[in-house]
């Protein structure tokens, strides 16, 4: 990915945790932080950052979905 992260937890350059459960939690934290940021950007009316946030939210939602394939991560 070649974008600057909008939130610390949504930084794709940071190392992912070793366990499946921790990876799922990290991906969900990124999604939650980006949803909060998306609401803030909508209130402010910043269109370009909002589009970047949407792109990052799609990426982290996908990562979260992939991590959820492990049955241990969902329990």
C-alpha positions as protocol buffer text, in pm:
chain_id: "A"
residue {
  index: 1
  type: UNK
  ca { x: 0 y: 0 z: 0 }
}
residue {
  index: 2
  type: UNK
  ca { x: 132 y: 343 z: -82 }
}
residue {
  index: 3
  type: UNK
  ca { x: -71 y: 578 z: 134 }
}
residue {
  index: 4
  type: UNK
  ca { x: -6 y: 762 z: 457 }
}
residue {
  index: 5
  type: UNK
  ca { x: -223 y: 612 z: 728 }
}
residue {
  index: 6
  type: UNK
  ca { x: -500 y: 833 z: 865 }
}
residue {
  index: 7
  type: UNK
  ca { x: -482 y: 669 z: 1208 }
}
residue {
  index: 8
  type: UNK
  ca { x: -203 y: 497 z: 1397 }
}
residue {
  index: 9
  type: UNK
  ca { x: -386 y: 164 z: 1415 }
}
residue {
  index: 10
  type: UNK
  ca { x: -450 y: 172 z: 1038 }
}
residue {
  index: 11
  type: UNK
  ca { x: -81 y: 190 z: 948 }
}
residue {
  index: 12
  type: UNK
  ca { x: -14 y: -98 z: 707 }
}
residue {
  index: 13
  type: UNK
  ca { x: 361 y: -70 z: 771 }
}
residue {
  index: 14
  type: UNK
  ca { x: 333 y: -168 z: 1136 }
}
residue {
  index: 15
  type: UNK
  ca { x: 400 y: -531 z: 1218 }
}
residue {
  index: 16
  type: UNK
  ca { x: 97 y: -752 z: 1261 }
}
residue {
  index: 17
  type: UNK
  ca { x: 75 y: -959 z: 1579 }
}
residue {
  index: 18
  type: UNK
  ca { x: 186 y: -1320 z: 1572 }
}
residue {
  index: 19
  type: UNK
  ca { x: -136 y: -1486 z: 1686 }
}
residue {
  index: 20
  type: UNK
  ca { x: -449 y: -1512 z: 1471 }
}
residue {
  index: 21
  type: UNK
  ca { x: -670 y: -1370 z: 1744 }
}
residue {
  index: 22
  type: UNK
  ca { x: -442 y: -1069 z: 1795 }
}
residue {
  index: 23
  type: UNK
  ca { x: -430 y: -1006 z: 1418 }
}
residue {
  index: 24
  type: UNK
  ca { x: -811 y: -1010 z: 1406 }
}
residue {
  index: 25
  type: UNK
  ca { x: -826 y: -767 z: 1698 }
}
residue {
  index: 26
  type: UNK
  ca { x: -569 y: -537 z: 1536 }
}
residue {
  index: 27
  type: UNK
  ca { x: -761 y: -532 z: 1208 }
}
residue {
  index: 28
  type: UNK
  ca { x: -1086 y: -458 z: 1390 }
}
residue {
  index: 29
  type: UNK
  ca { x: -916 y: -176 z: 1582 }
}
residue {
  index: 30
  type: UNK
  ca { x: -802 y: -27 z: 1251 }
}
residue {
  index: 31
  type: UNK
  ca { x: -1155 y: -50 z: 1111 }
}
residue {
  index: 32
  type: UNK
  ca { x: -1304 y: 113 z: 1421 }
}
residue {
  index: 33
  type: UNK
  ca { x: -1052 y: 397 z: 1419 }
}
residue {
  index: 34
  type: UNK
  ca { x: -1112 y: 460 z: 1049 }
}
residue {
  index: 35
  type: UNK
  ca { x: -1490 y: 465 z: 1098 }
}
residue {
  index: 36
  type: UNK
  ca { x: -1444 y: 729 z: 1367 }
}
residue {
  index: 37
  type: UNK
  ca { x: -1214 y: 926 z: 1138 }
}
residue {
  index: 38
  type: UNK
  ca { x: -1464 y: 892 z: 852 }
}
residue {
  index: 39
  type: UNK
  ca { x: -1740 y: 1045 z: 1066 }
}
residue {
  index: 40
  type: UNK
  ca { x: -1509 y: 1331 z: 1164 }
}
residue {
  index: 41
  type: UNK
  ca { x: -1409 y: 1400 z: 803 }
}
residue {
  index: 42
  type: UNK
  ca { x: -1774 y: 1394 z: 693 }
}
residue {
  index: 43
  type: UNK
  ca { x: -1863 y: 1654 z: 957 }
}
residue {
  index: 44
  type: UNK
  ca { x: -1575 y: 1875 z: 840 }
}
residue {
  index: 45
  type: UNK
  ca { x: -1657 y: 1828 z: 471 }
}
residue {
  index: 46
  type: UNK
  ca { x: -1304 y: 1725 z: 364 }
}
residue {
  index: 47
  type: UNK
  ca { x: -1362 y: 1535 z: 40 }
}
residue {
  index: 48
  type: UNK
  ca { x: -1012 y: 1414 z: -54 }
}
residue {
  index: 49
  type: UNK
  ca { x: -920 y: 1290 z: 295 }
}
residue {
  index: 50
  type: UNK
  ca { x: -1264 y: 1127 z: 312 }
}
residue {
  index: 51
  type: UNK
  ca { x: -1193 y: 939 z: -12 }
}
residue {
  index: 52
  type: UNK
  ca { x: -855 y: 826 z: 128 }
}
residue {
  index: 53
  type: UNK
  ca { x: -1027 y: 715 z: 447 }
}
residue {
  index: 54
  type: UNK
  ca { x: -1280 y: 514 z: 244 }
}
residue {
  index: 55
  type: UNK
  ca { x: -994 y: 343 z: 57 }
}
residue {
  index: 56
  type: UNK
  ca { x: -816 y: 255 z: 382 }
}
residue {
  index: 57
  type: UNK
  ca { x: -1140 y: 138 z: 540 }
}
residue {
  index: 58
  type: UNK
  ca { x: -1200 y: -100 z: 248 }
}
residue {
  index: 59
  type: UNK
  ca { x: -846 y: -239 z: 284 }
}
residue {
  index: 60
  type: UNK
  ca { x: -872 y: -295 z: 660 }
}
residue {
  index: 61
  type: UNK
  ca { x: -1224 y: -438 z: 630 }
}
residue {
  index: 62
  type: UNK
  ca { x: -1082 y: -693 z: 386 }
}
residue {
  index: 63
  type: UNK
  ca { x: -794 y: -773 z: 623 }
}
residue {
  index: 64
  type: UNK
  ca { x: -1044 y: -816 z: 906 }
}
residue {
  index: 65
  type: UNK
  ca { x: -1257 y: -1048 z: 693 }
}
residue {
  index: 66
  type: UNK
  ca { x: -954 y: -1261 z: 602 }
}
residue {
  index: 67
  type: UNK
  ca { x: -850 y: -1279 z: 968 }
}
residue {
  index: 68
  type: UNK
  ca { x: -1202 y: -1383 z: 1067 }
}
residue {
  index: 69
  type: UNK
  ca { x: -1169 y: -1700 z: 858 }
}
residue {
  index: 70
  type: UNK
  ca { x: -979 y: -1855 z: 1147 }
}
residue {
  index: 71
  type: UNK
  ca { x: -1241 y: -2002 z: 1387 }
}
residue {
  index: 72
  type: UNK
  ca { x: -1027 y: -1910 z: 1691 }
}
residue {
  index: 73
  type: UNK
  ca { x: -1035 y: -1542 z: 1598 }
}
residue {
  index: 74
  type: UNK
  ca { x: -1413 y: -1530 z: 1610 }
}
residue {
  index: 75
  type: UNK
  ca { x: -1454 y: -1685 z: 1956 }
}
